[in-house]
Amino acid sequence: MTDPANRGLGEPAAPSGRRRFAILPGPARRRFSLLSRRDKLVLGLMVGIPTFIHVFFIWLPTIASGVLSFTSWNGIGLDRIKFIGLKNYADLFGGIYPPFWPAILHNVLWLVVFLLIATPLGMFLAVLLDKEIRGTRLYQSAIYLPVVLSLAIVGFIWQLIYSPDQGFINNLLGTAGTPQAIDWFGNRDLNLWAILVAASWRHVGYIMVLYLAGLKSVDPSLREAAAIDGASERQTFFRVVFPVLRPINIVVLVITVIESLRAFDLVFITNRGLNGLELLSVLVTNNILGEASRVGFGSAIAMVLLVVSVGPIILYLTRSLREEAA
């Protein structure tokens, strides 16, 4: 037995039949980690480098454009930046800059055509190709080919189609090289619609691939159950399949809005966005990089384009996420 005199003051006696082990002070325990120092370094680089690139090339220019939109600057010398408040925005919305409102109208028209014509057509083609008809792979490749091509090549192709001298359409009408030939890009009343056909030709293939991938992921038992219940093929698609494609629908909507509002290449290649082809993106380029070098004014147009592009998407996604959470 342990002598009570040798116990520390206030230390309770050990119960009979039990041994008490003292925890001796020692070095702190090391935390076990599955990642080595090298793994942490590689992971940090993999996360840090893309984050830096994104912040440097996306967020910093966006913030800089927002600040410059309240200034008057010609792009030469930072000491010449002059803050003028909301004057740029007042000039835009007050009608002092005539091309602004036509550009807004053209962007809205671009969005309407994409939403009501090009996107439904792409979905329709996806439904047809999902039936595994003969030559499906060939049709997929042919319809998706415009998406692979750059917009510069797409513009060149449609310039050949619309050419008043040697164009396919005027040759088909028998008016090529004659005074009766239709100048599709030169006519202010026709050039926007001609460009929309070219842009839709490319957009249809993109939407078709997205919906085709979504249709392949639909559970076949859903269609079988609908067929057993007596639903027609049309009813099965709109009441069973289409609701299941909601994630794809959200992606398609976001892509369609972005593609329609950032449209630039085709109209700039055609006639630099003039003579009835004014778009917000073209106005930004013409003011910032044009001869006028109105960097502050062009930045104001860029911020309007940013709000118009991102605002509806954020509202729609927020509403969709709330509905899913509920």
ABEGO torsion letter per residue (X at the ends): XBBAAABBBGBBBBBBGBBBBBBBBBBBBBBBBABBAAAAAAAAAAAAAAAAAAAAAAAAAAAAAAAAAABBBAGBEAAABBBAEAAAAAAAAAGABAAAAAAAAAAAAAAAAAAAAAAAAAAAAAAAAAAGBBGAAAAAAAAAAAAABBAAAAAAAAAAAABAAABAAAAAAGABGBAABBBAAABAAAAAAAAAAAAAAAAAAAAAAAAAAAAAABBAAAAAAAAAAGBBAAAAAAAAAAAAAAAAAAAAAAAAAAAAAABAAAAAAAAGGBGGABBAAAAAAAAAABAAGBAAAAAAAAAAAAAAAAAAAAAAAAAAAAAAAX
